[in-house]
Amino acid sequence: MDGNPMTSRRDRIRDKIMSRVEIDETTGCYIWQGPTSGDKGRGRDYPRMSLDGQTVAVHIVMWTNEHGYVPGKKQLDHICRNRRCVRPDGPHLEMVTHRENMKRRDKARKAPPPKTEEN
């Protein structure tokens, strides 16, 4: 990370996050390569990082850094359906209500798996 005192806090946060990201050339997702919330429970596999001494959700930090705070009645939906994606724009993250987030989740679970060369 840049030690330059002229670098803004927003730039330092963005640089810290992007230093742990691999860009998927096919989907455009910014795939977090650092720690996650683990593989158990409802909130499994979401990217986590330390910021100012607290463990925080990386996708929320990235969104907040680029767009501002997420109001209490809203959530971020991974439109790309990849929980490790921290890209704050395009068809990746969108601020929605809890109800809309659950509707989209349920719809994605019912959708047939994407076609591959094998099938």
Biopython code that builds the backbone (N, CA, C, O; Angstrom):
import numpy as np
from Bio.PDB.StructureBuilder import StructureBuilder

atoms = [
    (1, "MET", "N", (0.841, -1.173, 0.000)),
    (1, "MET", "CA", (0.000, 0.000, 0.000)),
    (1, "MET", "C", (0.886, 1.235, 0.000)),
    (1, "MET", "O", (1.997, 1.213, 0.530)),
    (2, "ASP", "N", (0.403, 2.282, -0.580)),
    (2, "ASP", "CA", (1.133, 3.526, -0.742)),
    (2, "ASP", "C", (1.284, 4.250, 0.605)),
    (2, "ASP", "O", (0.292, 4.514, 1.284)),
    (3, "GLY", "N", (2.521, 4.566, 0.983)),
    (3, "GLY", "CA", (2.769, 5.295, 2.224)),
    (3, "GLY", "C", (2.749, 6.796, 2.035)),
    (3, "GLY", "O", (3.022, 7.534, 2.981)),
    (4, "ASN", "N", (2.440, 7.263, 0.857)),
    (4, "ASN", "CA", (2.411, 8.682, 0.542)),
    (4, "ASN", "C", (1.302, 9.373, 1.336)),
    (4, "ASN", "O", (0.138, 8.988, 1.227)),
    (5, "PRO", "N", (1.648, 10.390, 2.137)),
    (5, "PRO", "CA", (0.621, 11.084, 2.924)),
    (5, "PRO", "C", (-0.390, 11.843, 2.066)),
    (5, "PRO", "O", (-1.444, 12.242, 2.562)),
    (6, "MET", "N", (-0.082, 12.043, 0.797)),
    (6, "MET", "CA", (-1.000, 12.752, -0.095)),
    (6, "MET", "C", (-2.059, 11.808, -0.680)),
    (6, "MET", "O", (-3.031, 12.260, -1.286)),
    (7, "THR", "N", (-1.869, 10.500, -0.498)),
    (7, "THR", "CA", (-2.841, 9.534, -1.001)),
    (7, "THR", "C", (-4.070, 9.577, -0.098)),
    (7, "THR", "O", (-3.946, 9.556, 1.127)),
    (8, "SER", "N", (-5.247, 9.636, -0.699)),
    (8, "SER", "CA", (-6.474, 9.722, 0.093)),
    (8, "SER", "C", (-6.776, 8.386, 0.774)),
    (8, "SER", "O", (-6.294, 7.336, 0.350)),
    (9, "ARG", "N", (-7.567, 8.445, 1.816)),
    (9, "ARG", "CA", (-7.976, 7.228, 2.515)),
    (9, "ARG", "C", (-8.731, 6.305, 1.560)),
    (9, "ARG", "O", (-8.536, 5.090, 1.585)),
    (10, "ARG", "N", (-9.583, 6.874, 0.730)),
    (10, "ARG", "CA", (-10.327, 6.068, -0.247)),
    (10, "ARG", "C", (-9.376, 5.321, -1.178)),
    (10, "ARG", "O", (-9.588, 4.145, -1.473)),
    (11, "ASP", "N", (-8.327, 6.004, -1.639)),
    (11, "ASP", "CA", (-7.351, 5.348, -2.519)),
    (11, "ASP", "C", (-6.601, 4.253, -1.770)),
    (11, "ASP", "O", (-6.346, 3.188, -2.333)),
    (12, "ARG", "N", (-6.246, 4.494, -0.514)),
    (12, "ARG", "CA", (-5.528, 3.478, 0.272)),
    (12, "ARG", "C", (-6.405, 2.246, 0.494)),
    (12, "ARG", "O", (-5.918, 1.119, 0.409)),
    (13, "ILE", "N", (-7.697, 2.452, 0.776)),
    (13, "ILE", "CA", (-8.615, 1.316, 0.965)),
    (13, "ILE", "C", (-8.761, 0.551, -0.346)),
    (13, "ILE", "O", (-8.677, -0.677, -0.359)),
    (14, "ARG", "N", (-8.978, 1.262, -1.441)),
    (14, "ARG", "CA", (-9.115, 0.612, -2.753)),
    (14, "ARG", "C", (-7.856, -0.186, -3.086)),
    (14, "ARG", "O", (-7.945, -1.325, -3.546)),
    (15, "ASP", "N", (-6.677, 0.414, -2.853)),
    (15, "ASP", "CA", (-5.410, -0.277, -3.134)),
    (15, "ASP", "C", (-5.252, -1.520, -2.263)),
    (15, "ASP", "O", (-4.792, -2.557, -2.741)),
    (16, "LYS", "N", (-5.628, -1.422, -0.999)),
    (16, "LYS", "CA", (-5.524, -2.570, -0.088)),
    (16, "LYS", "C", (-6.399, -3.716, -0.582)),
    (16, "LYS", "O", (-5.973, -4.872, -0.590)),
    (17, "ILE", "N", (-7.611, -3.395, -0.991)),
    (17, "ILE", "CA", (-8.524, -4.430, -1.492)),
    (17, "ILE", "C", (-7.998, -5.008, -2.806)),
    (17, "ILE", "O", (-7.907, -6.226, -2.957)),
    (18, "MET", "N", (-7.658, -4.148, -3.740)),
    (18, "MET", "CA", (-7.244, -4.621, -5.064)),
    (18, "MET", "C", (-5.946, -5.425, -5.016)),
    (18, "MET", "O", (-5.683, -6.216, -5.922)),
    (19, "SER", "N", (-5.137, -5.240, -3.985)),
    (19, "SER", "CA", (-3.905, -6.033, -3.867)),
    (19, "SER", "C", (-4.209, -7.502, -3.581)),
    (19, "SER", "O", (-3.338, -8.355, -3.746)),
    (20, "ARG", "N", (-5.440, -7.805, -3.154)),
    (20, "ARG", "CA", (-5.848, -9.182, -2.849)),
    (20, "ARG", "C", (-6.905, -9.685, -3.826)),
    (20, "ARG", "O", (-7.607, -10.652, -3.531)),
    (21, "VAL", "N", (-7.027, -9.044, -4.978)),
    (21, "VAL", "CA", (-8.060, -9.385, -5.960)),
    (21, "VAL", "C", (-7.420, -9.958, -7.222)),
    (21, "VAL", "O", (-6.371, -9.504, -7.679)),
    (22, "GLU", "N", (-8.090, -10.971, -7.766)),
    (22, "GLU", "CA", (-7.746, -11.491, -9.089)),
    (22, "GLU", "C", (-8.956, -11.224, -9.982)),
    (22, "GLU", "O", (-10.082, -11.564, -9.618)),
    (23, "ILE", "N", (-8.735, -10.624, -11.136)),
    (23, "ILE", "CA", (-9.840, -10.304, -12.033)),
    (23, "ILE", "C", (-10.105, -11.501, -12.943)),
    (23, "ILE", "O", (-9.211, -11.985, -13.637)),
    (24, "ASP", "N", (-11.342, -11.961, -12.924)),
    (24, "ASP", "CA", (-11.769, -13.054, -13.796)),
    (24, "ASP", "C", (-12.047, -12.455, -15.167)),
    (24, "ASP", "O", (-12.999, -11.692, -15.336)),
    (25, "GLU", "N", (-11.219, -12.799, -16.140)),
    (25, "GLU", "CA", (-11.327, -12.211, -17.485)),
    (25, "GLU", "C", (-12.642, -12.577, -18.173)),
    (25, "GLU", "O", (-13.112, -11.836, -19.035)),
    (26, "THR", "N", (-13.233, -13.697, -17.806)),
    (26, "THR", "CA", (-14.475, -14.133, -18.441)),
    (26, "THR", "C", (-15.680, -13.378, -17.901)),
    (26, "THR", "O", (-16.519, -12.910, -18.671)),
    (27, "THR", "N", (-15.769, -13.257, -16.572)),
    (27, "THR", "CA", (-16.953, -12.644, -15.952)),
    (27, "THR", "C", (-16.761, -11.180, -15.590)),
    (27, "THR", "O", (-17.737, -10.448, -15.426)),
    (28, "GLY", "N", (-15.505, -10.746, -15.464)),
    (28, "GLY", "CA", (-15.227, -9.390, -15.007)),
    (28, "GLY", "C", (-15.276, -9.256, -13.495)),
    (28, "GLY", "O", (-15.069, -8.165, -12.966)),
    (29, "CYS", "N", (-15.549, -10.361, -12.785)),
    (29, "CYS", "CA", (-15.600, -10.329, -11.314)),
    (29, "CYS", "C", (-14.227, -9.999, -10.736)),
    (29, "CYS", "O", (-13.195, -10.414, -11.264)),
    (30, "TYR", "N", (-14.238, -9.245, -9.641)),
    (30, "TYR", "CA", (-13.035, -9.016, -8.850)),
    (30, "TYR", "C", (-13.061, -10.073, -7.751)),
    (30, "TYR", "O", (-13.759, -9.900, -6.751)),
    (31, "ILE", "N", (-12.326, -11.147, -7.915)),
    (31, "ILE", "CA", (-12.375, -12.282, -7.006)),
    (31, "ILE", "C", (-11.392, -12.092, -5.860)),
    (31, "ILE", "O", (-10.181, -12.010, -6.067)),
    (32, "TRP", "N", (-11.931, -12.022, -4.654)),
    (32, "TRP", "CA", (-11.140, -11.845, -3.436)),
    (32, "TRP", "C", (-10.308, -13.093, -3.188)),
    (32, "TRP", "O", (-10.830, -14.208, -3.209)),
    (33, "GLN", "N", (-9.001, -12.904, -2.952)),
    (33, "GLN", "CA", (-8.076, -14.007, -2.714)),
    (33, "GLN", "C", (-7.667, -14.113, -1.243)),
    (33, "GLN", "O", (-6.867, -14.975, -0.878)),
    (34, "GLY", "N", (-8.212, -13.243, -0.411)),
    (34, "GLY", "CA", (-7.865, -13.234, 1.004)),
    (34, "GLY", "C", (-8.816, -14.075, 1.832)),
    (34, "GLY", "O", (-9.523, -14.931, 1.300)),
    (35, "PRO", "N", (-8.835, -13.830, 3.143)),
    (35, "PRO", "CA", (-9.683, -14.615, 4.047)),
    (35, "PRO", "C", (-11.172, -14.419, 3.778)),
    (35, "PRO", "O", (-11.601, -13.401, 3.235)),
    (36, "THR", "N", (-11.942, -15.428, 4.178)),
    (36, "THR", "CA", (-13.399, -15.362, 4.042)),
    (36, "THR", "C", (-14.033, -15.695, 5.389)),
    (36, "THR", "O", (-13.346, -15.983, 6.369)),
    (37, "SER", "N", (-15.347, -15.648, 5.407)),
    (37, "SER", "CA", (-16.086, -15.937, 6.638)),
    (37, "SER", "C", (-16.182, -17.433, 6.916)),
    (37, "SER", "O", (-16.844, -17.844, 7.869)),
    (38, "GLY", "N", (-15.534, -18.239, 6.101)),
    (38, "GLY", "CA", (-15.525, -19.684, 6.338)),
    (38, "GLY", "C", (-16.576, -20.396, 5.516)),
    (38, "GLY", "O", (-17.301, -19.778, 4.737)),
    (39, "ASP", "N", (-16.652, -21.705, 5.699)),
    (39, "ASP", "CA", (-17.526, -22.508, 4.850)),
    (39, "ASP", "C", (-18.734, -23.077, 5.569)),
    (39, "ASP", "O", (-19.365, -24.008, 5.069)),
    (40, "LYS", "N", (-19.072, -22.533, 6.738)),
    (40, "LYS", "CA", (-20.229, -23.027, 7.475)),
    (40, "LYS", "C", (-21.228, -21.901, 7.713)),
    (40, "LYS", "O", (-20.848, -20.743, 7.887)),
    (41, "GLY", "N", (-22.495, -22.253, 7.717)),
    (41, "GLY", "CA", (-23.527, -21.286, 8.086)),
    (41, "GLY", "C", (-24.029, -20.443, 6.935)),
    (41, "GLY", "O", (-23.572, -20.558, 5.798)),
    (42, "ARG", "N", (-24.979, -19.598, 7.264)),
    (42, "ARG", "CA", (-25.674, -18.772, 6.279)),
    (42, "ARG", "C", (-24.754, -17.771, 5.597)),
    (42, "ARG", "O", (-24.871, -17.550, 4.392)),
    (43, "GLY", "N", (-23.850, -17.169, 6.340)),
    (43, "GLY", "CA", (-22.980, -16.136, 5.785)),
    (43, "GLY", "C", (-21.644, -16.669, 5.310)),
    (43, "GLY", "O", (-20.642, -15.956, 5.352)),
    (44, "ARG", "N", (-21.617, -17.915, 4.857)),
    (44, "ARG", "CA", (-20.347, -18.547, 4.502)),
    (44, "ARG", "C", (-19.735, -17.964, 3.231)),
    (44, "ARG", "O", (-20.424, -17.527, 2.310)),
    (45, "ASP", "N", (-18.423, -17.982, 3.234)),
    (45, "ASP", "CA", (-17.597, -17.682, 2.063)),
    (45, "ASP", "C", (-17.616, -16.221, 1.613)),
    (45, "ASP", "O", (-17.222, -15.931, 0.484)),
    (46, "TYR", "N", (-18.061, -15.297, 2.462)),
    (46, "TYR", "CA", (-17.971, -13.888, 2.097)),
    (46, "TYR", "C", (-16.579, -13.364, 2.435)),
    (46, "TYR", "O", (-16.038, -13.702, 3.488)),
    (47, "PRO", "N", (-15.985, -12.544, 1.563)),
    (47, "PRO", "CA", (-14.658, -11.986, 1.805)),
    (47, "PRO", "C", (-14.603, -11.159, 3.089)),
    (47, "PRO", "O", (-15.528, -10.408, 3.399)),
    (48, "ARG", "N", (-13.511, -11.310, 3.825)),
    (48, "ARG", "CA", (-13.289, -10.555, 5.060)),
    (48, "ARG", "C", (-11.893, -9.954, 5.042)),
    (48, "ARG", "O", (-10.964, -10.512, 4.458)),
    (49, "MET", "N", (-11.765, -8.796, 5.698)),
    (49, "MET", "CA", (-10.468, -8.140, 5.841)),
    (49, "MET", "C", (-10.461, -7.329, 7.134)),
    (49, "MET", "O", (-11.506, -7.059, 7.725)),
    (50, "SER", "N", (-9.270, -6.952, 7.553)),
    (50, "SER", "CA", (-9.130, -6.092, 8.718)),
    (50, "SER", "C", (-8.998, -4.653, 8.233)),
    (50, "SER", "O", (-8.201, -4.353, 7.344)),
    (51, "LEU", "N", (-9.791, -3.773, 8.829)),
    (51, "LEU", "CA", (-9.741, -2.351, 8.498)),
    (51, "LEU", "C", (-9.904, -1.575, 9.795)),
    (51, "LEU", "O", (-10.916, -1.706, 10.484)),
    (52, "ASP", "N", (-8.914, -0.776, 10.119)),
    (52, "ASP", "CA", (-8.919, 0.012, 11.355)),
    (52, "ASP", "C", (-9.160, -0.872, 12.579)),
    (52, "ASP", "O", (-9.858, -0.473, 13.511)),
    (53, "GLY", "N", (-8.578, -2.080, 12.572)),
    (53, "GLY", "CA", (-8.663, -2.968, 13.732)),
    (53, "GLY", "C", (-9.938, -3.785, 13.827)),
    (53, "GLY", "O", (-10.130, -4.508, 14.805)),
    (54, "GLN", "N", (-10.814, -3.690, 12.835)),
    (54, "GLN", "CA", (-12.052, -4.473, 12.841)),
    (54, "GLN", "C", (-12.095, -5.382, 11.624)),
    (54, "GLN", "O", (-11.580, -5.042, 10.559)),
    (55, "THR", "N", (-12.716, -6.543, 11.796)),
    (55, "THR", "CA", (-12.937, -7.436, 10.668)),
    (55, "THR", "C", (-14.218, -7.004, 9.981)),
    (55, "THR", "O", (-15.266, -6.876, 10.613)),
    (56, "VAL", "N", (-14.120, -6.782, 8.675)),
    (56, "VAL", "CA", (-15.252, -6.251, 7.917)),
    (56, "VAL", "C", (-15.464, -7.051, 6.634)),
    (56, "VAL", "O", (-14.555, -7.738, 6.167)),
    (57, "ALA", "N", (-16.666, -6.960, 6.068)),
    (57, "ALA", "CA", (-16.998, -7.600, 4.801)),
    (57, "ALA", "C", (-16.427, -6.754, 3.666)),
    (57, "ALA", "O", (-16.758, -5.575, 3.537)),
    (58, "VAL", "N", (-15.577, -7.353, 2.851)),
    (58, "VAL", "CA", (-14.852, -6.611, 1.819)),
    (58, "VAL", "C", (-15.798, -6.012, 0.782)),
    (58, "VAL", "O", (-15.597, -4.872, 0.361)),
    (59, "HIS", "N", (-16.827, -6.755, 0.358)),
    (59, "HIS", "CA", (-17.715, -6.211, -0.677)),
    (59, "HIS", "C", (-18.454, -4.976, -0.181)),
    (59, "HIS", "O", (-18.737, -4.066, -0.960)),
    (60, "ILE", "N", (-18.769, -4.939, 1.113)),
    (60, "ILE", "CA", (-19.447, -3.769, 1.683)),
    (60, "ILE", "C", (-18.478, -2.591, 1.786)),
    (60, "ILE", "O", (-18.848, -1.453, 1.498)),
    (61, "VAL", "N", (-17.243, -2.865, 2.196)),
    (61, "VAL", "CA", (-16.237, -1.800, 2.272)),
    (61, "VAL", "C", (-15.992, -1.210, 0.882)),
    (61, "VAL", "O", (-15.927, 0.008, 0.718)),
    (62, "MET", "N", (-15.859, -2.079, -0.106)),
    (62, "MET", "CA", (-15.595, -1.605, -1.472)),
    (62, "MET", "C", (-16.765, -0.765, -1.974)),
    (62, "MET", "O", (-16.555, 0.297, -2.561)),
    (63, "TRP", "N", (-17.993, -1.226, -1.750)),
    (63, "TRP", "CA", (-19.176, -0.466, -2.170)),
    (63, "TRP", "C", (-19.204, 0.900, -1.476)),
    (63, "TRP", "O", (-19.380, 1.934, -2.120)),
    (64, "THR", "N", (-19.029, 0.885, -0.167)),
    (64, "THR", "CA", (-19.066, 2.120, 0.613)),
    (64, "THR", "C", (-17.977, 3.084, 0.159)),
    (64, "THR", "O", (-18.203, 4.290, 0.057)),
    (65, "ASN", "N", (-16.810, 2.547, -0.107)),
    (65, "ASN", "CA", (-15.686, 3.364, -0.546)),
    (65, "ASN", "C", (-15.980, 4.051, -1.882)),
    (65, "ASN", "O", (-15.562, 5.188, -2.103)),
    (66, "GLU", "N", (-16.695, 3.364, -2.764)),
    (66, "GLU", "CA", (-16.953, 3.894, -4.102)),
    (66, "GLU", "C", (-18.279, 4.651, -4.218)),
    (66, "GLU", "O", (-18.383, 5.599, -4.996)),
    (67, "HIS", "N", (-19.303, 4.237, -3.442)),
    (67, "HIS", "CA", (-20.651, 4.794, -3.624)),
    (67, "HIS", "C", (-21.256, 5.452, -2.385)),
    (67, "HIS", "O", (-22.245, 6.175, -2.502)),
    (68, "GLY", "N", (-20.689, 5.220, -1.209)),
    (68, "GLY", "CA", (-21.262, 5.748, 0.022)),
    (68, "GLY", "C", (-21.919, 4.634, 0.827)),
    (68, "GLY", "O", (-21.939, 3.475, 0.412)),
    (69, "TYR", "N", (-22.449, 5.003, 1.971)),
    (69, "TYR", "CA", (-22.996, 4.019, 2.915)),
    (69, "TYR", "C", (-24.218, 3.284, 2.383)),
    (69, "TYR", "O", (-24.979, 3.790, 1.557)),
    (70, "VAL", "N", (-24.370, 2.070, 2.892)),
    (70, "VAL", "CA", (-25.548, 1.257, 2.611)),
    (70, "VAL", "C", (-26.532, 1.525, 3.746)),
    (70, "VAL", "O", (-26.236, 1.194, 4.894)),
    (71, "PRO", "N", (-27.696, 2.115, 3.458)),
    (71, "PRO", "CA", (-28.669, 2.392, 4.522)),
    (71, "PRO", "C", (-29.095, 1.113, 5.240)),
    (71, "PRO", "O", (-29.015, 0.021, 4.677)),
    (72, "GLY", "N", (-29.544, 1.254, 6.473)),
    (72, "GLY", "CA", (-29.919, 0.118, 7.306)),
    (72, "GLY", "C", (-30.962, -0.807, 6.715)),
    (72, "GLY", "O", (-30.957, -1.998, 7.028)),
    (73, "LYS", "N", (-31.848, -0.317, 5.882)),
    (73, "LYS", "CA", (-32.911, -1.137, 5.304)),
    (73, "LYS", "C", (-32.499, -1.772, 3.967)),
    (73, "LYS", "O", (-33.315, -2.418, 3.309)),
    (74, "LYS", "N", (-31.255, -1.592, 3.576)),
    (74, "LYS", "CA", (-30.789, -2.101, 2.285)),
    (74, "LYS", "C", (-29.668, -3.128, 2.483)),
    (74, "LYS", "O", (-29.036, -3.196, 3.538)),
    (75, "GLN", "N", (-29.447, -3.920, 1.432)),
    (75, "GLN", "CA", (-28.388, -4.923, 1.399)),
    (75, "GLN", "C", (-27.719, -4.865, 0.035)),
    (75, "GLN", "O", (-28.256, -4.288, -0.911)),
    (76, "LEU", "N", (-26.542, -5.470, -0.053)),
    (76, "LEU", "CA", (-25.882, -5.592, -1.341)),
    (76, "LEU", "C", (-26.122, -6.988, -1.887)),
    (76, "LEU", "O", (-25.862, -7.990, -1.220)),
    (77, "ASP", "N", (-26.621, -7.032, -3.109)),
    (77, "ASP", "CA", (-26.875, -8.297, -3.792)),
    (77, "ASP", "C", (-25.753, -8.542, -4.790)),
    (77, "ASP", "O", (-25.410, -7.665, -5.583)),
    (78, "HIS", "N", (-25.184, -9.745, -4.741)),
    (78, "HIS", "CA", (-24.197, -10.160, -5.736)),
    (78, "HIS", "C", (-24.968, -10.607, -6.989)),
    (78, "HIS", "O", (-25.332, -11.776, -7.117)),
    (79, "ILE", "N", (-25.202, -9.692, -7.882)),
    (79, "ILE", "CA", (-25.930, -10.001, -9.108)),
    (79, "ILE", "C", (-25.183, -11.064, -9.905)),
    (79, "ILE", "O", (-25.801, -11.895, -10.571)),
    (80, "CYS", "N", (-23.870, -11.038, -9.838)),
    (80, "CYS", "CA", (-23.046, -12.007, -10.555)),
    (80, "CYS", "C", (-23.094, -13.389, -9.895)),
    (80, "CYS", "O", (-22.557, -14.355, -10.436)),
    (81, "ARG", "N", (-23.745, -13.483, -8.716)),
    (81, "ARG", "CA", (-23.923, -14.729, -7.946)),
    (81, "ARG", "C", (-22.608, -15.283, -7.396)),
    (81, "ARG", "O", (-22.558, -16.446, -6.997)),
    (82, "ASN", "N", (-21.553, -14.485, -7.367)),
    (82, "ASN", "CA", (-20.267, -14.929, -6.832)),
    (82, "ASN", "C", (-19.986, -14.181, -5.532)),
    (82, "ASN", "O", (-19.672, -12.990, -5.553)),
    (83, "ARG", "N", (-20.096, -14.871, -4.413)),
    (83, "ARG", "CA", (-19.929, -14.227, -3.110)),
    (83, "ARG", "C", (-18.544, -13.638, -2.902)),
    (83, "ARG", "O", (-18.384, -12.706, -2.114)),
    (84, "ARG", "N", (-17.552, -14.158, -3.586)),
    (84, "ARG", "CA", (-16.191, -13.631, -3.436)),
    (84, "ARG", "C", (-15.919, -12.424, -4.324)),
    (84, "ARG", "O", (-14.831, -11.851, -4.265)),
    (85, "CYS", "N", (-16.887, -12.028, -5.144)),
    (85, "CYS", "CA", (-16.722, -10.856, -6.005)),
    (85, "CYS", "C", (-16.880, -9.583, -5.179)),
    (85, "CYS", "O", (-17.836, -9.441, -4.417)),
    (86, "VAL", "N", (-15.936, -8.665, -5.338)),
    (86, "VAL", "CA", (-15.983, -7.391, -4.613)),
    (86, "VAL", "C", (-16.051, -6.199, -5.569)),
    (86, "VAL", "O", (-15.801, -5.061, -5.170)),
    (87, "ARG", "N", (-16.389, -6.465, -6.832)),
    (87, "ARG", "CA", (-16.487, -5.383, -7.816)),
    (87, "ARG", "C", (-17.745, -4.560, -7.535)),
    (87, "ARG", "O", (-18.853, -5.096, -7.530)),
    (88, "PRO", "N", (-17.568, -3.246, -7.299)),
    (88, "PRO", "CA", (-18.695, -2.427, -6.838)),
    (88, "PRO", "C", (-19.558, -1.818, -7.938)),
    (88, "PRO", "O", (-20.322, -0.888, -7.676)),
    (89, "ASP", "N", (-19.450, -2.325, -9.155)),
    (89, "ASP", "CA", (-20.216, -1.706, -10.231)),
    (89, "ASP", "C", (-20.752, -2.763, -11.187)),
    (89, "ASP", "O", (-20.576, -3.966, -10.993)),
    (90, "GLY", "N", (-21.412, -2.265, -12.221)),
    (90, "GLY", "CA", (-21.906, -3.129, -13.285)),
    (90, "GLY", "C", (-22.808, -4.241, -12.784)),
    (90, "GLY", "O", (-23.525, -4.071, -11.798)),
    (91, "PRO", "N", (-22.773, -5.348, -13.444)),
    (91, "PRO", "CA", (-23.642, -6.465, -13.043)),
    (91, "PRO", "C", (-23.006, -7.316, -11.945)),
    (91, "PRO", "O", (-23.004, -8.545, -12.026)),
    (92, "HIS", "N", (-22.473, -6.665, -10.932)),
    (92, "HIS", "CA", (-21.793, -7.406, -9.865)),
    (92, "HIS", "C", (-22.447, -7.168, -8.515)),
    (92, "HIS", "O", (-22.896, -8.123, -7.881)),
    (93, "LEU", "N", (-22.515, -5.939, -8.061)),
    (93, "LEU", "CA", (-23.170, -5.610, -6.797)),
    (93, "LEU", "C", (-24.256, -4.569, -7.046)),
    (93, "LEU", "O", (-24.090, -3.648, -7.846)),
    (94, "GLU", "N", (-25.364, -4.740, -6.344)),
    (94, "GLU", "CA", (-26.445, -3.762, -6.427)),
    (94, "GLU", "C", (-27.093, -3.636, -5.057)),
    (94, "GLU", "O", (-27.301, -4.633, -4.366)),
    (95, "MET", "N", (-27.411, -2.403, -4.667)),
    (95, "MET", "CA", (-28.086, -2.174, -3.402)),
    (95, "MET", "C", (-29.578, -2.434, -3.590)),
    (95, "MET", "O", (-30.218, -1.842, -4.459)),
    (96, "VAL", "N", (-30.122, -3.328, -2.763)),
    (96, "VAL", "CA", (-31.535, -3.724, -2.865)),
    (96, "VAL", "C", (-32.110, -3.898, -1.459)),
    (96, "VAL", "O", (-31.387, -3.856, -0.464)),
    (97, "THR", "N", (-33.408, -4.091, -1.404)),
    (97, "THR", "CA", (-34.049, -4.423, -0.128)),
    (97, "THR", "C", (-33.767, -5.891, 0.203)),
    (97, "THR", "O", (-33.375, -6.668, -0.667)),
    (98, "HIS", "N", (-33.970, -6.256, 1.461)),
    (98, "HIS", "CA", (-33.806, -7.652, 1.876)),
    (98, "HIS", "C", (-34.752, -8.546, 1.076)),
    (98, "HIS", "O", (-34.368, -9.625, 0.624)),
    (99, "ARG", "N", (-35.978, -8.090, 0.911)),
    (99, "ARG", "CA", (-36.984, -8.872, 0.178)),
    (99, "ARG", "C", (-36.527, -9.165, -1.260)),
    (99, "ARG", "O", (-36.625, -10.296, -1.735)),
    (100, "GLU", "N", (-36.028, -8.126, -1.940)),
    (100, "GLU", "CA", (-35.553, -8.310, -3.313)),
    (100, "GLU", "C", (-34.344, -9.246, -3.351)),
    (100, "GLU", "O", (-34.233, -10.081, -4.249)),
    (101, "ASN", "N", (-33.452, -9.112, -2.393)),
    (101, "ASN", "CA", (-32.272, -9.969, -2.324)),
    (101, "ASN", "C", (-32.691, -11.439, -2.185)),
    (101, "ASN", "O", (-32.121, -12.314, -2.837)),
    (102, "MET", "N", (-33.686, -11.705, -1.336)),
    (102, "MET", "CA", (-34.151, -13.080, -1.132)),
    (102, "MET", "C", (-34.867, -13.618, -2.382)),
    (102, "MET", "O", (-34.714, -14.789, -2.729)),
    (103, "LYS", "N", (-35.643, -12.765, -3.052)),
    (103, "LYS", "CA", (-36.320, -13.184, -4.288)),
    (103, "LYS", "C", (-35.285, -13.583, -5.340)),
    (103, "LYS", "O", (-35.430, -14.603, -6.013)),
    (104, "ARG", "N", (-34.249, -12.771, -5.470)),
    (104, "ARG", "CA", (-33.204, -13.072, -6.453)),
    (104, "ARG", "C", (-32.442, -14.345, -6.083)),
    (104, "ARG", "O", (-32.107, -15.150, -6.951)),
    (105, "ARG", "N", (-32.175, -14.516, -4.805)),
    (105, "ARG", "CA", (-31.484, -15.727, -4.349)),
    (105, "ARG", "C", (-32.307, -16.962, -4.687)),
    (105, "ARG", "O", (-31.787, -17.939, -5.226)),
    (106, "ASP", "N", (-33.595, -16.911, -4.367)),
    (106, "ASP", "CA", (-34.463, -18.057, -4.631)),
    (106, "ASP", "C", (-34.563, -18.349, -6.123)),
    (106, "ASP", "O", (-34.556, -19.510, -6.532)),
    (107, "LYS", "N", (-34.657, -17.307, -6.931)),
    (107, "LYS", "CA", (-34.722, -17.487, -8.381)),
    (107, "LYS", "C", (-33.436, -18.126, -8.898)),
    (107, "LYS", "O", (-33.482, -19.013, -9.751)),
    (108, "ALA", "N", (-32.295, -17.683, -8.388)),
    (108, "ALA", "CA", (-31.010, -18.241, -8.826)),
    (108, "ALA", "C", (-30.877, -19.707, -8.429)),
    (108, "ALA", "O", (-30.303, -20.499, -9.177)),
    (109, "ARG", "N", (-31.394, -20.074, -7.276)),
    (109, "ARG", "CA", (-31.330, -21.469, -6.817)),
    (109, "ARG", "C", (-32.183, -22.381, -7.691)),
    (109, "ARG", "O", (-31.849, -23.552, -7.873)),
    (110, "LYS", "N", (-33.287, -21.853, -8.238)),
    (110, "LYS", "CA", (-34.189, -22.655, -9.069)),
    (110, "LYS", "C", (-33.719, -22.751, -10.511)),
    (110, "LYS", "O", (-34.153, -23.634, -11.251)),
    (111, "ALA", "N", (-32.829, -21.842, -10.915)),
    (111, "ALA", "CA", (-32.381, -21.816, -12.310)),
    (111, "ALA", "C", (-31.540, -23.050, -12.619)),
    (111, "ALA", "O", (-30.801, -23.528, -11.758)),
    (112, "PRO", "N", (-31.647, -23.568, -13.844)),
    (112, "PRO", "CA", (-30.798, -24.693, -14.214)),
    (112, "PRO", "C", (-29.332, -24.265, -14.245)),
    (112, "PRO", "O", (-29.041, -23.093, -14.487)),
    (113, "PRO", "N", (-28.412, -25.186, -14.007)),
    (113, "PRO", "CA", (-26.996, -24.824, -14.032)),
    (113, "PRO", "C", (-26.609, -24.336, -15.430)),
    (113, "PRO", "O", (-27.184, -24.778, -16.424)),
    (114, "PRO", "N", (-25.633, -23.425, -15.503)),
    (114, "PRO", "CA", (-25.223, -22.918, -16.817)),
    (114, "PRO", "C", (-24.650, -24.043, -17.683)),
    (114, "PRO", "O", (-24.019, -24.970, -17.173)),
    (115, "LYS", "N", (-24.872, -23.953, -18.982)),
    (115, "LYS", "CA", (-24.353, -24.957, -19.915)),
    (115, "LYS", "C", (-22.830, -24.862, -19.985)),
    (115, "LYS", "O", (-22.250, -23.777, -19.989)),
    (116, "THR", "N", (-22.208, -26.038, -20.040)),
    (116, "THR", "CA", (-20.761, -26.121, -20.234)),
    (116, "THR", "C", (-20.516, -26.970, -21.463)),
    (116, "THR", "O", (-21.452, -27.516, -22.047)),
    (117, "GLU", "N", (-19.268, -27.079, -21.853)),
    (117, "GLU", "CA", (-18.929, -27.886, -23.027)),
    (117, "GLU", "C", (-19.243, -29.361, -22.802)),
    (117, "GLU", "O", (-19.491, -30.093, -23.760)),
    (118, "GLU", "N", (-19.234, -29.807, -21.542)),
    (118, "GLU", "CA", (-19.486, -31.208, -21.240)),
    (118, "GLU", "C", (-20.955, -31.570, -21.379)),
    (118, "GLU", "O", (-21.263, -32.731, -21.649)),
    (119, "ASN", "N", (-21.895, -30.611, -21.202)),
    (119, "ASN", "CA", (-23.311, -30.984, -21.268)),
    (119, "ASN", "C", (-24.084, -30.217, -22.285)),
    (119, "ASN", "O", (-25.286, -30.435, -22.441)),
]
sb = StructureBuilder()
sb.init_structure("model")
sb.init_model(0)
sb.init_chain("A")
sb.init_seg("    ")
for serial, (resi, resn, name, xyz) in enumerate(atoms, 1):
    if name == "N":
        sb.init_residue(resn, " ", resi, " ")
    sb.init_atom(name, np.array(xyz, "f"), 0.0, 1.0, " ", f" {name:<3s}", serial, name[0])
structure = sb.get_structure()
